[in-house]
Amino acid sequence: MKFSRRNFIKQGGATMVGILGCGGVVFGRKKSFFADNFPSEMAADRLFDYSANDFRKHLGTKFSLKTGSAAFTVVLAAVKSSVISANIANQNIRAECFTLSFDLPSKAPQATYTVFHPNLGTFDLFLVPGKNNKAGALLHAIVNRV
């Protein structure tokens, strides 16, 4: 049987398409069939499972922030979602981007804070100061899963 270069390329291309038929899984666009291969530390973080909707349920409630020797009680003032069109086009079901805004009575420095909420538990967030509103200062955290 004669096997030409042209046939080899056709067969190789078809084989490659068959192997990468689950390309969405391979390239992170879809949830895997078996289990996601995330580092155990990442999956152990409580924030890993929280979405913007989980935080929206707690708008207006108090959160405790702690960093070093400083501790604050803040109120979750806003949860703003952002749409990333590339994630929608690629059907990335895990992709999500949202901003959390916290009201606090005085200015606080940019830092990684340990955050506690009675319903959400304890997790770490990197918070940065934002524009002051009429109630006082704001701290923002951006959660971006692409």
Secondary structure, DSSP 4 states (H G I P E B T S, - for coil): ----HHHHHHHHHHHHHHHGGGHHHHTTSS--SS-----HHHHHSGGGG--HHHHHTTTT-EEEEEETTEEEEEEEEEEEEE--HHHHHTT-TT-EEEEEEEEESS---SEEEEEEETTTEEEEEEEEE---BTTBEEEEEEEEE-
